[in-house]
Amino acid sequence: MIIVEWARFALAALLLLGGMIALLGTVVGIFRFHHVLNRIHFAAKCDTFGVLLVMSSLIVMLGWNIASLKLLLILVFIWITNPISGHLIANIETGTNSNLQKECEVIRDDVV
């Protein structure tokens, strides 16, 4: 029984470490990239993945109970809302930034 507990602890520790590395990558990417759209894209991807790993680590540590079900529901909510919020912020940036074509390459949908 002790081996199972240590295996569960090791899996949770690896998931937590991976999540922290992904979230650290988010911070580095936000400060490294110069354009807002690049920052938003990088932050949305790494932040969502980092939260997945951290929440999975907490679920593994708790085992299957009502608290882990709540964490799973929070995880699903974050996975739905984080890409949507990133898309909305990017949409606002493209609509309000008058220097966007100078800053980055714009791909138009109507050009075939």
C-alpha positions in Angstrom: 0.0 0.0 0.0 2.9 2.3 0.7 4.2 1.8 -2.8 0.9 2.9 -4.3 1.0 6.1 -2.2 4.6 6.9 -3.2 3.7 6.3 -6.9 0.7 8.6 -6.6 2.9 11.2 -4.9 5.6 10.9 -7.6 3.0 11.3 -10.4 1.5 14.3 -8.7 5.0 15.8 -8.2 5.8 15.3 -11.8 2.6 16.9 -13.0 3.0 19.8 -10.6 6.6 20.4 -11.8 5.5 20.3 -15.4 2.7 22.7 -14.7 5.1 25.1 -13.0 7.5 24.9 -15.9 4.7 25.7 -18.4 3.5 28.6 -16.2 7.1 29.9 -16.0 7.2 29.7 -19.8 4.1 31.8 -19.9 5.9 34.5 -17.9 9.0 34.4 -20.0 7.0 34.5 -23.2 5.0 37.5 -22.1 8.1 39.5 -21.4 10.1 38.2 -24.4 7.7 38.8 -27.2 7.3 42.4 -28.5 3.9 42.3 -30.1 0.6 42.0 -28.3 -0.8 39.2 -30.5 2.3 37.0 -30.0 2.0 37.5 -26.2 -1.7 36.7 -26.2 -1.1 33.5 -28.3 1.8 32.3 -26.2 0.1 33.1 -22.9 -3.2 31.4 -23.9 -1.5 28.2 -24.9 1.0 27.8 -22.1 -1.4 29.1 -19.4 -4.1 26.6 -20.3 -1.6 23.7 -20.4 0.0 24.8 -17.2 -3.3 24.9 -15.4 -4.2 21.5 -16.8 -1.1 20.0 -15.3 -1.4 21.7 -11.9 -5.1 20.8 -11.5 -4.3 17.2 -12.6 -1.6 17.1 -9.9 -4.1 18.2 -7.3 -6.7 15.7 -8.5 -4.1 12.9 -8.2 -3.1 14.0 -4.7 -6.7 14.2 -3.5 -7.9 10.9 -5.0 -11.4 10.5 -6.3 -13.8 12.4 -4.1 -16.1 15.4 -4.3 -13.2 17.9 -4.1 -11.5 16.4 -7.1 -14.8 16.5 -9.0 -14.9 20.3 -8.2 -11.4 20.7 -9.4 -12.2 18.8 -12.6 -15.2 21.2 -13.2 -13.0 24.2 -12.6 -10.5 22.7 -15.1 -13.2 22.3 -17.7 -14.4 25.9 -17.1 -10.8 27.2 -17.6 -10.3 25.2 -20.7 -13.5 26.6 -22.2 -13.0 30.3 -21.2 -9.2 30.8 -21.6 -9.1 30.4 -25.4 -12.3 32.4 -25.8 -10.9 35.3 -23.7 -7.6 35.2 -25.7 -9.5 35.3 -28.9 -11.6 38.3 -27.8 -8.5 40.2 -26.6 -6.8 39.5 -29.9 -9.9 40.6 -31.8 -10.0 43.9 -29.9 -6.3 44.4 -30.6 -6.7 43.9 -34.3 -9.7 46.3 -34.4 -8.2 49.1 -32.3 -4.4 49.1 -33.2 -3.8 51.4 -36.1 -0.1 50.3 -36.4 -0.9 46.6 -36.7 0.2 46.3 -40.3 3.6 47.9 -39.4 4.1 45.6 -36.4 3.2 42.2 -37.9 2.3 40.4 -41.0 -1.5 40.5 -41.5 -3.1 37.6 -43.5 -6.4 38.6 -45.1 -9.2 36.1 -45.5 -10.7 37.7 -48.6 -7.5 37.4 -50.7 -7.4 34.1 -52.6 
